[in-house]
Amino acid sequence: MALRGNLRDFTVTQLLNLINLANKTGTLIVEGPGETVRVSFREGKLAYAQMGQEDNHLAAILHRANRLTTGQLRVIQLRAANLSDKELGLMLINANYLSQEDVLNALQAYFTDVIRRLFTWVEGTFHFENDQMPPEDRINVRLDLENLIIEGARQLRELEQLQDEIPSLEMCLRFTERPGANLQKMNLSVEEWRVVSYINPRNTIQQIAAACKIADIDIRRIVYGLIQAGLVEVIRPQNAAAQSAERSRPSMPVQTREEQKSLVNRLISRIRSI
């Protein structure tokens, strides 16, 4: 029986578990809204992954892993553009610039990151192409799936809990009248500060996620943390009709209360200093 279906009925974690138990060889193709992911396996082990049109050539992966500088990446792209990934990897190893372990670790980290991003998908279709493998010039890895399956199951449980806490991303956020946390003592990440900068009764949580380019589970996690810190509260959208028309254009905060205005100004100043 062909392995195909919908992510609403079969999660990515369940797919990985099936591929692992059946020792399958081939490529899993997952098509989501506007993007397609291809993940290849050999005898039930992760071999390769491609996220949409993202550049996953070896040089680009090494650059993301901080193993190549931007200047070195440009030189390779200009002078070694005709080299395959296998040839480039061998050249870097023979030049003693990187070890074989360095190359494989960078590839494994990138391929597992693709899987982790795929865990956040709840919409899409999938099918498995038996014996279809990546292009011959690409370097494959051989990575056990057990730890990824455990991580995916844990992330799925977390998503379910966050969905219970924040059922709809079409709701909006506003700062509380008297925030229960001292912002100067809060250690927020750059991503969290960006989310905070868009908090406004006219912006839905979904719009904020799109503006910050973060996944649903991540925006839910950040919003839940801000709620628990006493900084924000969830409210219904102001003027739902106008909200729908402006869905792709989230507004920056415009507050009327002096306390909230001061708070937002401090947030924006903090973001600009990062």
Contacts in CASP RR format, 6 or more apart in sequence:
PFRMAT RR
TARGET T0000
AUTHOR 0000-0000-0000
METHOD contacts of the structure
MODEL  1
MALRGNLRDFTVTQLLNLINLANKTGTLIVEGPGETVRVSFREGKLAYAQ
MGQEDNHLAAILHRANRLTTGQLRVIQLRAANLSDKELGLMLINANYLSQ
EDVLNALQAYFTDVIRRLFTWVEGTFHFENDQMPPEDRINVRLDLENLII
EGARQLRELEQLQDEIPSLEMCLRFTERPGANLQKMNLSVEEWRVVSYIN
PRNTIQQIAAACKIADIDIRRIVYGLIQAGLVEVIRPQNAAAQSAERSRP
SMPVQTREEQKSLVNRLISRIRSI
2 127 0 8 1.000
2 128 0 8 1.000
3 15 0 8 1.000
3 18 0 8 1.000
3 24 0 8 1.000
3 28 0 8 1.000
3 126 0 8 1.000
3 127 0 8 1.000
3 128 0 8 1.000
4 125 0 8 1.000
4 126 0 8 1.000
4 127 0 8 1.000
4 128 0 8 1.000
5 125 0 8 1.000
5 126 0 8 1.000
5 127 0 8 1.000
6 124 0 8 1.000
6 125 0 8 1.000
6 126 0 8 1.000
7 30 0 8 1.000
7 121 0 8 1.000
7 122 0 8 1.000
7 123 0 8 1.000
7 124 0 8 1.000
7 125 0 8 1.000
7 126 0 8 1.000
8 122 0 8 1.000
8 123 0 8 1.000
8 124 0 8 1.000
10 126 0 8 1.000
11 156 0 8 1.000
12 30 0 8 1.000
12 115 0 8 1.000
12 118 0 8 1.000
12 119 0 8 1.000
12 121 0 8 1.000
12 152 0 8 1.000
13 119 0 8 1.000
13 149 0 8 1.000
13 152 0 8 1.000
13 153 0 8 1.000
13 156 0 8 1.000
15 28 0 8 1.000
15 126 0 8 1.000
16 115 0 8 1.000
16 145 0 8 1.000
16 148 0 8 1.000
16 149 0 8 1.000
16 152 0 8 1.000
17 145 0 8 1.000
17 149 0 8 1.000
18 24 0 8 1.000
19 28 0 8 1.000
19 41 0 8 1.000
19 44 0 8 1.000
19 128 0 8 1.000
19 145 0 8 1.000
20 44 0 8 1.000
20 145 0 8 1.000
20 146 0 8 1.000
20 149 0 8 1.000
22 44 0 8 1.000
23 43 0 8 1.000
23 44 0 8 1.000
24 41 0 8 1.000
24 43 0 8 1.000
24 44 0 8 1.000
24 128 0 8 1.000
24 130 0 8 1.000
25 41 0 8 1.000
25 42 0 8 1.000
25 43 0 8 1.000
25 44 0 8 1.000
25 130 0 8 1.000
25 131 0 8 1.000
25 133 0 8 1.000
26 40 0 8 1.000
26 41 0 8 1.000
26 42 0 8 1.000
26 128 0 8 1.000
26 129 0 8 1.000
26 130 0 8 1.000
26 131 0 8 1.000
26 132 0 8 1.000
26 133 0 8 1.000
27 38 0 8 1.000
27 39 0 8 1.000
27 40 0 8 1.000
27 41 0 8 1.000
27 128 0 8 1.000
27 129 0 8 1.000
27 132 0 8 1.000
27 133 0 8 1.000
27 134 0 8 1.000
28 38 0 8 1.000
28 39 0 8 1.000
28 40 0 8 1.000
28 41 0 8 1.000
28 126 0 8 1.000
28 127 0 8 1.000
28 128 0 8 1.000
29 36 0 8 1.000
29 37 0 8 1.000
29 38 0 8 1.000
29 126 0 8 1.000
29 127 0 8 1.000
29 128 0 8 1.000
29 129 0 8 1.000
30 36 0 8 1.000
30 37 0 8 1.000
30 38 0 8 1.000
30 39 0 8 1.000
30 118 0 8 1.000
30 121 0 8 1.000
30 124 0 8 1.000
30 125 0 8 1.000
30 126 0 8 1.000
31 124 0 8 1.000
31 125 0 8 1.000
31 126 0 8 1.000
32 121 0 8 1.000
32 123 0 8 1.000
32 124 0 8 1.000
32 125 0 8 1.000
33 123 0 8 1.000
33 124 0 8 1.000
35 51 0 8 1.000
35 52 0 8 1.000
36 52 0 8 1.000
37 49 0 8 1.000
37 50 0 8 1.000
37 51 0 8 1.000
37 52 0 8 1.000
37 114 0 8 1.000
37 118 0 8 1.000
38 48 0 8 1.000
38 49 0 8 1.000
38 50 0 8 1.000
38 52 0 8 1.000
39 46 0 8 1.000
39 48 0 8 1.000
39 49 0 8 1.000
39 50 0 8 1.000
39 111 0 8 1.000
39 114 0 8 1.000
39 115 0 8 1.000
39 118 0 8 1.000
40 46 0 8 1.000
40 47 0 8 1.000
40 48 0 8 1.000
40 49 0 8 1.000
40 132 0 8 1.000
40 133 0 8 1.000
40 134 0 8 1.000
40 140 0 8 1.000
41 47 0 8 1.000
42 133 0 8 1.000
42 140 0 8 1.000
42 142 0 8 1.000
44 145 0 8 1.000
45 142 0 8 1.000
45 143 0 8 1.000
45 144 0 8 1.000
45 145 0 8 1.000
46 111 0 8 1.000
46 112 0 8 1.000
46 115 0 8 1.000
46 141 0 8 1.000
46 142 0 8 1.000
46 143 0 8 1.000
46 144 0 8 1.000
46 145 0 8 1.000
46 148 0 8 1.000
47 133 0 8 1.000
47 134 0 8 1.000
47 140 0 8 1.000
47 141 0 8 1.000
47 142 0 8 1.000
47 143 0 8 1.000
48 111 0 8 1.000
48 133 0 8 1.000
48 134 0 8 1.000
48 138 0 8 1.000
48 140 0 8 1.000
48 141 0 8 1.000
49 56 0 8 1.000
49 110 0 8 1.000
49 111 0 8 1.000
49 114 0 8 1.000
49 115 0 8 1.000
50 56 0 8 1.000
50 114 0 8 1.000
50 134 0 8 1.000
51 114 0 8 1.000
51 117 0 8 1.000
56 110 0 8 1.000
57 85 0 8 1.000
58 85 0 8 1.000
58 88 0 8 1.000
58 89 0 8 1.000
58 103 0 8 1.000
58 107 0 8 1.000
58 139 0 8 1.000
59 68 0 8 1.000
59 73 0 8 1.000
59 76 0 8 1.000
59 77 0 8 1.000
59 80 0 8 1.000
59 88 0 8 1.000
60 73 0 8 1.000
61 106 0 8 1.000
61 107 0 8 1.000
61 110 0 8 1.000
62 68 0 8 1.000
62 73 0 8 1.000
62 98 0 8 1.000
62 103 0 8 1.000
62 106 0 8 1.000
63 69 0 8 1.000
63 70 0 8 1.000
63 72 0 8 1.000
63 73 0 8 1.000
64 106 0 8 1.000
64 110 0 8 1.000
65 105 0 8 1.000
65 106 0 8 1.000
65 109 0 8 1.000
65 110 0 8 1.000
67 98 0 8 1.000
67 102 0 8 1.000
67 106 0 8 1.000
68 76 0 8 1.000
76 88 0 8 1.000
80 88 0 8 1.000
80 91 0 8 1.000
83 91 0 8 1.000
84 137 0 8 1.000
84 138 0 8 1.000
85 137 0 8 1.000
85 138 0 8 1.000
85 139 0 8 1.000
86 137 0 8 1.000
86 138 0 8 1.000
86 139 0 8 1.000
87 137 0 8 1.000
89 98 0 8 1.000
89 103 0 8 1.000
89 139 0 8 1.000
92 98 0 8 1.000
92 103 0 8 1.000
93 99 0 8 1.000
93 100 0 8 1.000
93 103 0 8 1.000
103 139 0 8 1.000
104 139 0 8 1.000
104 141 0 8 1.000
107 139 0 8 1.000
107 141 0 8 1.000
108 141 0 8 1.000
108 143 0 8 1.000
111 141 0 8 1.000
111 143 0 8 1.000
112 143 0 8 1.000
112 148 0 8 1.000
115 148 0 8 1.000
116 148 0 8 1.000
116 151 0 8 1.000
116 152 0 8 1.000
116 155 0 8 1.000
117 215 0 8 1.000
119 151 0 8 1.000
119 152 0 8 1.000
119 155 0 8 1.000
119 156 0 8 1.000
119 217 0 8 1.000
120 155 0 8 1.000
120 159 0 8 1.000
120 215 0 8 1.000
120 216 0 8 1.000
120 217 0 8 1.000
120 218 0 8 1.000
122 159 0 8 1.000
122 216 0 8 1.000
133 140 0 8 1.000
134 140 0 8 1.000
155 217 0 8 1.000
158 217 0 8 1.000
158 221 0 8 1.000
159 216 0 8 1.000
159 217 0 8 1.000
159 220 0 8 1.000
162 217 0 8 1.000
162 220 0 8 1.000
162 221 0 8 1.000
162 224 0 8 1.000
163 220 0 8 1.000
165 220 0 8 1.000
165 224 0 8 1.000
165 227 0 8 1.000
166 205 0 8 1.000
166 220 0 8 1.000
166 223 0 8 1.000
166 224 0 8 1.000
166 234 0 8 1.000
168 205 0 8 1.000
169 204 0 8 1.000
169 205 0 8 1.000
169 206 0 8 1.000
169 209 0 8 1.000
169 216 0 8 1.000
169 219 0 8 1.000
169 220 0 8 1.000
170 204 0 8 1.000
170 205 0 8 1.000
170 206 0 8 1.000
170 237 0 8 1.000
171 204 0 8 1.000
171 205 0 8 1.000
171 234 0 8 1.000
171 235 0 8 1.000
171 236 0 8 1.000
171 237 0 8 1.000
172 200 0 8 1.000
172 201 0 8 1.000
172 202 0 8 1.000
172 203 0 8 1.000
172 204 0 8 1.000
172 205 0 8 1.000
172 234 0 8 1.000
172 235 0 8 1.000
172 236 0 8 1.000
172 237 0 8 1.000
172 238 0 8 1.000
173 199 0 8 1.000
173 200 0 8 1.000
173 201 0 8 1.000
173 203 0 8 1.000
173 205 0 8 1.000
173 208 0 8 1.000
173 223 0 8 1.000
173 226 0 8 1.000
173 232 0 8 1.000
173 233 0 8 1.000
173 234 0 8 1.000
173 235 0 8 1.000
174 199 0 8 1.000
174 200 0 8 1.000
174 201 0 8 1.000
174 232 0 8 1.000
174 233 0 8 1.000
174 235 0 8 1.000
175 199 0 8 1.000
175 231 0 8 1.000
175 232 0 8 1.000
175 255 0 8 1.000
175 260 0 8 1.000
175 263 0 8 1.000
175 264 0 8 1.000
176 230 0 8 1.000
176 231 0 8 1.000
176 232 0 8 1.000
176 233 0 8 1.000
177 257 0 8 1.000
177 259 0 8 1.000
178 259 0 8 1.000
179 229 0 8 1.000
179 230 0 8 1.000
179 231 0 8 1.000
179 263 0 8 1.000
180 229 0 8 1.000
180 230 0 8 1.000
180 231 0 8 1.000
181 229 0 8 1.000
181 230 0 8 1.000
181 231 0 8 1.000
183 231 0 8 1.000
183 263 0 8 1.000
183 266 0 8 1.000
183 267 0 8 1.000
183 270 0 8 1.000
186 229 0 8 1.000
188 196 0 8 1.000
190 271 0 8 1.000
190 274 0 8 1.000
191 212 0 8 1.000
191 214 0 8 1.000
191 218 0 8 1.000
191 222 0 8 1.000
192 222 0 8 1.000
192 226 0 8 1.000
193 267 0 8 1.000
193 270 0 8 1.000
193 271 0 8 1.000
193 274 0 8 1.000
194 212 0 8 1.000
194 271 0 8 1.000
195 208 0 8 1.000
195 212 0 8 1.000
195 214 0 8 1.000
195 219 0 8 1.000
195 222 0 8 1.000
195 223 0 8 1.000
195 226 0 8 1.000
196 226 0 8 1.000
196 231 0 8 1.000
196 267 0 8 1.000
197 252 0 8 1.000
197 253 0 8 1.000
197 264 0 8 1.000
197 267 0 8 1.000
197 268 0 8 1.000
197 271 0 8 1.000
198 207 0 8 1.000
198 208 0 8 1.000
198 211 0 8 1.000
198 212 0 8 1.000
198 250 0 8 1.000
198 251 0 8 1.000
198 252 0 8 1.000
198 253 0 8 1.000
199 208 0 8 1.000
199 232 0 8 1.000
199 253 0 8 1.000
200 250 0 8 1.000
200 251 0 8 1.000
200 252 0 8 1.000
200 253 0 8 1.000
200 254 0 8 1.000
201 235 0 8 1.000
201 237 0 8 1.000
201 238 0 8 1.000
202 237 0 8 1.000
202 238 0 8 1.000
202 239 0 8 1.000
202 242 0 8 1.000
202 243 0 8 1.000
202 246 0 8 1.000
202 251 0 8 1.000
203 250 0 8 1.000
203 251 0 8 1.000
204 237 0 8 1.000
204 243 0 8 1.000
204 247 0 8 1.000
205 219 0 8 1.000
205 220 0 8 1.000
205 223 0 8 1.000
206 219 0 8 1.000
206 247 0 8 1.000
207 247 0 8 1.000
207 248 0 8 1.000
207 250 0 8 1.000
208 219 0 8 1.000
208 250 0 8 1.000
209 215 0 8 1.000
209 216 0 8 1.000
209 218 0 8 1.000
209 219 0 8 1.000
210 248 0 8 1.000
210 250 0 8 1.000
211 250 0 8 1.000
212 219 0 8 1.000
214 222 0 8 1.000
223 232 0 8 1.000
223 234 0 8 1.000
226 232 0 8 1.000
227 233 0 8 1.000
227 234 0 8 1.000
237 243 0 8 1.000
253 264 0 8 1.000
255 261 0 8 1.000
255 263 0 8 1.000
255 264 0 8 1.000
END
